[in-house]
């Protein structure tokens, strides 16, 4: 249709399909959704610095970068994001919300053993967001980097946030739960191997969450690829419950009427060789020309 950005058009087409054909389902927020289960995968080419930041509305790239660095740090303290102007976790860290989960002894904005804790300290006993967990639990991210460097053909290069025994301690169980990395080797031995990522997301908020998740896992793939000395391949997004909240329908219909523009480029400004050494200033998004923001609750 556009001749420019078929990948983003695939996202828009899926949103339109869910709105038109999705099953109505009640949900925990009381809002209600239109939902499809296991729709076709979305696929994004990350080669040549391409960065799948949607163009049919402005996406909060600052929040994506800061949140991912917060995950990589293993942090569960929502205040660290709020201090940077990223308030996406404040609703789930509020006193009222934590009390509603029975976490009455939990400090406000202590989110419990969410994504970053599982990535870096899987299996450790969670106490609070201020505890030093160094050397505790299983560092999945470090192990992924080690395997990519030493055994890139391994079929177990997997990152999982799904840890059911910890759910009762979390402000929110993980939506993007699992990803697998795969290394492709070009026939031309002068070219670097390519790193691709397959993401499985159990619960997919198509309006607000999915654009964020696509860009976040593209960024994670680019960071890991640089650390291990590889190029980027593809990001493949597999969804379980793909849904549109009823109060997002009008906004998404407006977005679907826009013609996607070319994705921007993501430049890594410094040659970082340690995943823990990335800083916000290391990332530059260039040639991003989105349509205006579309507000969604």
LOZA-945132 format. One record per residue (C-alpha): residue number from 1; residue in one letter; x, y, z. Coordinates in nm, 4 decimals. Layout:
# LOZA-945132
{NUM, a, {X, Y, Z}}
...
# end
This chain:
# LOZA-945132
{1, x, {0.0000, 0.0000, 0.0000}}
{2, x, {0.2727, 0.2471, 0.0942}}
{3, x, {0.5725, 0.1138, -0.0933}}
{4, x, {0.7830, 0.2558, 0.1896}}
{5, x, {0.7166, 0.0794, 0.5185}}
{6, x, {0.5370, -0.2531, 0.4800}}
{7, x, {0.6518, -0.3602, 0.8283}}
{8, x, {0.4639, -0.0831, 1.0065}}
{9, x, {0.1691, -0.1330, 0.7728}}
{10, x, {0.1564, -0.4926, 0.8968}}
{11, x, {0.1137, -0.3626, 1.2512}}
{12, x, {-0.1631, -0.1241, 1.1410}}
{13, x, {-0.3407, -0.3981, 0.9445}}
{14, x, {-0.3376, -0.6224, 1.2516}}
{15, x, {-0.4831, -0.3437, 1.4674}}
{16, x, {-0.7618, -0.2914, 1.2136}}
{17, x, {-0.8307, -0.6661, 1.1979}}
{18, x, {-0.8613, -0.6873, 1.5764}}
{19, x, {-1.0998, -0.3917, 1.5879}}
{20, x, {-1.3160, -0.5410, 1.3126}}
{21, x, {-1.3063, -0.9124, 1.3927}}
{22, x, {-1.1793, -0.9416, 1.7505}}
{23, x, {-1.3772, -1.1175, 2.0215}}
{24, x, {-1.5061, -0.8967, 2.3022}}
{25, x, {-1.3460, -0.9938, 2.6305}}
{26, x, {-1.3679, -0.8442, 2.9792}}
{27, x, {-1.0312, -0.7683, 3.1393}}
{28, x, {-0.8728, -0.6879, 3.4749}}
{29, x, {-0.8934, -0.3095, 3.4138}}
{30, x, {-1.2720, -0.3164, 3.3674}}
{31, x, {-1.2370, -0.1462, 3.0291}}
{32, x, {-1.2973, -0.4412, 2.7971}}
{33, x, {-1.1070, -0.5363, 2.4830}}
{34, x, {-1.1433, -0.6697, 2.1306}}
{35, x, {-0.9022, -0.9632, 2.1100}}
{36, x, {-0.7476, -1.2139, 1.8701}}
{37, x, {-0.5376, -1.5076, 1.9829}}
{38, x, {-0.2050, -1.5871, 1.8141}}
{39, x, {-0.2307, -1.3559, 1.5117}}
{40, x, {0.0358, -1.3693, 1.2369}}
{41, x, {0.3832, -1.2696, 1.3486}}
{42, x, {0.5212, -0.9239, 1.2912}}
{43, x, {0.8745, -0.9103, 1.1515}}
{44, x, {1.1185, -0.6192, 1.1489}}
{45, x, {1.4495, -0.5882, 0.9646}}
{46, x, {1.7162, -0.4422, 1.1971}}
{47, x, {1.9947, -0.4341, 0.9387}}
{48, x, {2.1755, -0.1152, 0.8399}}
{49, x, {2.0851, 0.0508, 1.1707}}
{50, x, {1.7108, 0.0422, 1.0953}}
{51, x, {1.5072, 0.0964, 1.4105}}
{52, x, {1.1347, -0.0010, 1.4167}}
{53, x, {1.0024, 0.3058, 1.5940}}
{54, x, {0.6503, 0.3561, 1.4635}}
{55, x, {0.5987, 0.6627, 1.2484}}
{56, x, {0.2177, 0.6824, 1.2364}}
{57, x, {0.2317, 0.8389, 1.5822}}
{58, x, {0.5192, 0.9743, 1.7880}}
{59, x, {0.6552, 0.7039, 2.0196}}
{60, x, {0.8154, 0.7883, 2.3551}}
{61, x, {1.1720, 0.6873, 2.2654}}
{62, x, {1.3201, 0.8424, 2.5803}}
{63, x, {1.1022, 0.6114, 2.7892}}
{64, x, {1.1991, 0.3059, 2.5839}}
{65, x, {1.5712, 0.3654, 2.6308}}
{66, x, {1.5569, 0.4504, 3.0007}}
{67, x, {1.3285, 0.1556, 3.0800}}
{68, x, {1.5512, -0.0916, 2.8959}}
{69, x, {1.8634, 0.0355, 3.0728}}
{70, x, {1.6683, -0.0020, 3.3993}}
{71, x, {1.5891, -0.3638, 3.3084}}
{72, x, {1.9536, -0.4336, 3.2206}}
{73, x, {2.0602, -0.2849, 3.5527}}
{74, x, {1.8304, -0.5323, 3.7265}}
{75, x, {1.6526, -0.2491, 3.9042}}
{76, x, {1.2994, -0.2750, 4.0420}}
{77, x, {1.2833, 0.0772, 4.1891}}
{78, x, {1.0235, 0.2768, 3.9941}}
{79, x, {1.1537, 0.6011, 4.1447}}
{80, x, {1.4676, 0.5687, 3.9321}}
{81, x, {1.2540, 0.5978, 3.6179}}
{82, x, {1.0316, 0.8742, 3.7547}}
{83, x, {1.3387, 1.0832, 3.8331}}
{84, x, {1.4264, 1.0685, 3.4628}}
{85, x, {1.0795, 1.1792, 3.3576}}
{86, x, {0.9632, 0.8263, 3.2692}}
{87, x, {0.6389, 0.7662, 3.4574}}
{88, x, {0.5107, 0.4543, 3.2824}}
{89, x, {0.5334, 0.2375, 3.5982}}
{90, x, {0.3867, 0.4865, 3.8461}}
{91, x, {0.0331, 0.3475, 3.8260}}
{92, x, {0.1534, -0.0019, 3.9169}}
{93, x, {0.3786, 0.1321, 4.1927}}
{94, x, {0.1254, 0.3560, 4.3664}}
{95, x, {0.0360, 0.3012, 4.7310}}
{96, x, {-0.3269, 0.2325, 4.6398}}
{97, x, {-0.2371, -0.0248, 4.3744}}
{98, x, {0.0201, -0.2095, 4.5858}}
{99, x, {-0.2263, -0.2232, 4.8757}}
{100, x, {-0.4900, -0.3685, 4.6411}}
{101, x, {-0.2500, -0.6584, 4.5750}}
{102, x, {-0.1969, -0.7157, 4.9453}}
{103, x, {0.1557, -0.5699, 4.9302}}
{104, x, {0.0844, -0.3376, 5.2207}}
{105, x, {0.4377, -0.3607, 5.3607}}
{106, x, {0.5927, -0.2739, 5.0238}}
{107, x, {0.7428, 0.0732, 4.9832}}
{108, x, {0.5678, 0.2851, 4.7206}}
{109, x, {0.7201, 0.2358, 4.3716}}
{110, x, {0.8983, -0.0820, 4.4808}}
{111, x, {0.7678, -0.2982, 4.1972}}
{112, x, {0.8915, -0.6328, 4.3212}}
{113, x, {1.0823, -0.8951, 4.1171}}
{114, x, {0.9743, -0.7690, 3.7728}}
{115, x, {1.1633, -0.7935, 3.4411}}
{116, x, {1.5098, -0.6705, 3.5345}}
{117, x, {1.5256, -0.8811, 3.8494}}
{118, x, {1.4350, -1.1946, 3.6521}}
{119, x, {1.6851, -1.1112, 3.3769}}
{120, x, {1.9755, -1.0648, 3.6175}}
{121, x, {1.8850, -1.2548, 3.9399}}
{122, x, {1.6430, -1.5317, 3.8407}}
{123, x, {1.5686, -1.7538, 4.1410}}
{124, x, {1.7055, -1.5169, 4.4055}}
{125, x, {1.4881, -1.4340, 4.7056}}
{126, x, {1.3375, -1.0888, 4.6601}}
{127, x, {1.3447, -0.8601, 4.9642}}
{128, x, {1.3084, -0.5020, 4.8433}}
{129, x, {1.4257, -0.2691, 4.5687}}
{130, x, {1.7192, -0.1400, 4.7769}}
{131, x, {1.8800, -0.4777, 4.8519}}
{132, x, {2.2148, -0.5618, 4.6897}}
{133, x, {2.1568, -0.8799, 4.4861}}
{134, x, {2.5089, -0.9040, 4.3448}}
{135, x, {2.5995, -1.2702, 4.2946}}
{136, x, {2.2474, -1.3872, 4.3814}}
{137, x, {2.0292, -1.5894, 4.1478}}
{138, x, {2.0998, -1.6703, 3.7833}}
{139, x, {2.2179, -1.3902, 3.5538}}
{140, x, {2.0415, -1.4838, 3.2302}}
{141, x, {2.1649, -1.1813, 3.0374}}
{142, x, {2.5301, -1.2485, 3.1194}}
{143, x, {2.4838, -1.6141, 3.0222}}
{144, x, {2.3284, -1.5153, 2.6876}}
{145, x, {2.6299, -1.3001, 2.6068}}
{146, x, {2.8666, -1.5782, 2.7110}}
{147, x, {2.6889, -1.8321, 2.4886}}
{148, x, {2.6848, -1.5974, 2.1902}}
{149, x, {3.0598, -1.5530, 2.2244}}
{150, x, {3.1480, -1.9164, 2.2888}}
{151, x, {2.8732, -2.1315, 2.1310}}
{152, x, {2.6598, -1.9244, 1.8927}}
{153, x, {2.4902, -2.2367, 1.7508}}
{154, x, {2.3364, -2.3087, 2.0938}}
{155, x, {1.9574, -2.3544, 2.0842}}
{156, x, {1.9226, -2.2439, 2.4465}}
{157, x, {2.0076, -1.8752, 2.4117}}
{158, x, {1.6903, -1.7723, 2.5900}}
{159, x, {1.5834, -1.4888, 2.8190}}
{160, x, {1.2752, -1.5545, 3.0349}}
{161, x, {1.0886, -1.3261, 3.2733}}
{162, x, {0.8263, -1.5935, 3.3479}}
{163, x, {0.8791, -1.7092, 3.7083}}
{164, x, {0.5409, -1.8115, 3.8598}}
{165, x, {0.6587, -1.8461, 4.2231}}
{166, x, {0.7467, -1.4751, 4.2185}}
{167, x, {0.4155, -1.3522, 4.0730}}
{168, x, {0.2620, -1.2782, 4.4137}}
{169, x, {0.5508, -1.0391, 4.4840}}
{170, x, {0.5274, -0.8523, 4.1516}}
{171, x, {0.3315, -0.5338, 4.0924}}
{172, x, {0.2579, -0.6751, 3.7460}}
{173, x, {0.3447, -1.0187, 3.6008}}
{174, x, {0.5440, -0.9954, 3.2766}}
{175, x, {0.3623, -0.9341, 2.9487}}
{176, x, {0.6674, -0.9816, 2.7256}}
{177, x, {0.7800, -1.3046, 2.8809}}
{178, x, {1.0361, -1.4804, 2.6656}}
{179, x, {1.2808, -1.4271, 2.3829}}
{180, x, {1.5269, -1.6468, 2.1958}}
{181, x, {1.8365, -1.5303, 2.0113}}
{182, x, {1.9656, -1.6923, 1.6933}}
{183, x, {2.2910, -1.6335, 1.5063}}
{184, x, {2.3088, -1.6617, 1.1271}}
{185, x, {2.6405, -1.7010, 0.9494}}
{186, x, {2.6718, -1.5491, 0.5989}}
{187, x, {2.8418, -1.7421, 0.3207}}
{188, x, {3.0852, -1.4537, 0.2809}}
{189, x, {3.3396, -1.5123, 0.5564}}
{190, x, {3.4334, -1.1445, 0.5484}}
{191, x, {3.0915, -1.0515, 0.6867}}
{192, x, {2.9999, -1.0614, 1.0538}}
{193, x, {2.7387, -1.3054, 1.1867}}
{194, x, {2.3850, -1.1690, 1.2287}}
{195, x, {2.1922, -1.1760, 1.5555}}
{196, x, {1.8133, -1.2135, 1.5412}}
{197, x, {1.5587, -1.2141, 1.8238}}
{198, x, {1.2269, -1.3983, 1.8516}}
{199, x, {0.9991, -1.2397, 2.1134}}
{200, x, {0.6934, -1.4071, 2.2658}}
{201, x, {0.4459, -1.1729, 2.4335}}
{202, x, {0.1519, -1.3283, 2.6189}}
{203, x, {-0.0524, -1.0085, 2.6561}}
{204, x, {-0.0310, -0.7462, 2.3842}}
{205, x, {-0.1844, -0.4016, 2.4246}}
{206, x, {-0.1780, -0.3084, 2.0573}}
{207, x, {-0.2388, 0.0630, 2.1053}}
{208, x, {0.0075, 0.1623, 2.3759}}
{209, x, {0.2208, -0.1357, 2.4710}}
{210, x, {0.3167, -0.3109, 2.1478}}
{211, x, {0.4836, -0.0109, 1.9759}}
{212, x, {0.6941, 0.0274, 2.2916}}
{213, x, {0.7770, -0.3461, 2.3088}}
{214, x, {0.8820, -0.3668, 1.9428}}
{215, x, {1.1291, -0.0833, 1.9818}}
{216, x, {1.2544, -0.2093, 2.3191}}
{217, x, {1.3472, -0.5578, 2.1965}}
{218, x, {1.4974, -0.4138, 1.8787}}
{219, x, {1.7146, -0.1962, 2.1017}}
{220, x, {1.8104, -0.4903, 2.3256}}
{221, x, {1.9098, -0.6925, 2.0180}}
{222, x, {2.1248, -0.4061, 1.8904}}
{223, x, {2.2948, -0.3659, 2.2284}}
{224, x, {2.3746, -0.7362, 2.2617}}
{225, x, {2.4930, -0.7549, 1.8993}}
{226, x, {2.7411, -0.4763, 1.9585}}
{227, x, {2.8717, -0.6341, 2.2806}}
{228, x, {2.9367, -0.9683, 2.1077}}
{229, x, {3.0698, -0.8196, 1.7826}}
{230, x, {2.7812, -0.9135, 1.5527}}
{231, x, {2.5485, -0.7367, 1.3125}}
{232, x, {2.1718, -0.7307, 1.3576}}
{233, x, {1.9292, -0.9497, 1.1661}}
{234, x, {1.5556, -0.9594, 1.2366}}
{235, x, {1.3166, -0.9024, 1.5254}}
{236, x, {1.0236, -1.1430, 1.5081}}
{237, x, {0.7276, -1.0674, 1.7346}}
{238, x, {0.4951, -1.3538, 1.8291}}
{239, x, {0.1791, -1.2632, 2.0201}}
{240, x, {-0.0656, -1.4542, 2.2371}}
{241, x, {-0.3657, -1.2414, 2.3382}}
{242, x, {-0.3428, -0.9433, 2.1005}}
{243, x, {-0.6019, -0.6909, 2.2068}}
{244, x, {-0.7308, -0.3401, 2.1581}}
{245, x, {-0.8897, -0.1664, 2.4562}}
{246, x, {-1.2353, -0.0351, 2.3726}}
{247, x, {-1.1348, 0.3190, 2.4655}}
{248, x, {-0.8403, 0.2975, 2.2196}}
{249, x, {-1.0486, 0.2073, 1.9146}}
{250, x, {-1.1140, 0.5606, 1.7930}}
{251, x, {-0.7485, 0.6611, 1.8341}}
{252, x, {-0.6271, 0.3496, 1.6518}}
{253, x, {-0.8700, 0.4075, 1.3675}}
{254, x, {-0.7200, 0.7543, 1.3299}}
{255, x, {-0.3709, 0.6037, 1.3311}}
{256, x, {-0.4633, 0.3373, 1.0754}}
{257, x, {-0.5643, 0.6102, 0.8310}}
{258, x, {-0.2088, 0.7442, 0.8276}}
{259, x, {0.0437, 0.6243, 0.5700}}
{260, x, {0.3594, 0.4907, 0.7390}}
{261, x, {0.6843, 0.6696, 0.6744}}
{262, x, {1.0331, 0.5260, 0.6639}}
{263, x, {1.1683, 0.3979, 0.9947}}
{264, x, {1.4480, 0.5995, 1.1574}}
{265, x, {1.8032, 0.4821, 1.2186}}
{266, x, {1.9503, 0.4015, 1.5587}}
{267, x, {2.3146, 0.4971, 1.5979}}
{268, x, {2.5244, 0.3537, 1.8801}}
{269, x, {2.7682, 0.6379, 1.9367}}
{270, x, {3.0248, 0.4427, 2.1380}}
{271, x, {3.1765, 0.0968, 2.0982}}
{272, x, {3.0461, -0.0642, 2.4162}}
{273, x, {3.1801, -0.4112, 2.4969}}
{274, x, {3.0094, -0.4658, 2.8372}}
{275, x, {2.6288, -0.4822, 2.8543}}
{276, x, {2.6402, -0.3028, 3.1910}}
{277, x, {2.8318, -0.0081, 3.0451}}
{278, x, {2.5600, 0.1388, 2.8214}}
{279, x, {2.4372, 0.4893, 2.9034}}
{280, x, {2.1417, 0.6891, 2.7752}}
{281, x, {2.3774, 0.9210, 2.5880}}
{282, x, {2.5122, 0.6291, 2.3809}}
{283, x, {2.1981, 0.6166, 2.1652}}
{284, x, {2.1031, 0.8538, 1.8859}}
{285, x, {1.7855, 0.8204, 1.6802}}
{286, x, {1.8196, 0.9954, 1.3452}}
{287, x, {1.5766, 1.0710, 1.0621}}
{288, x, {1.2697, 1.0115, 1.2788}}
{289, x, {0.9776, 1.1873, 1.1153}}
{290, x, {0.6589, 1.0697, 1.2899}}
{291, x, {0.3057, 1.1988, 1.2714}}
{292, x, {0.1848, 1.3819, 1.5866}}
{293, x, {0.1175, 1.1981, 1.9099}}
{294, x, {-0.2199, 1.0254, 1.9483}}
{295, x, {-0.3378, 1.0233, 2.3086}}
{296, x, {-0.4533, 0.6898, 2.4508}}
{297, x, {-0.5534, 0.6288, 2.8112}}
# end
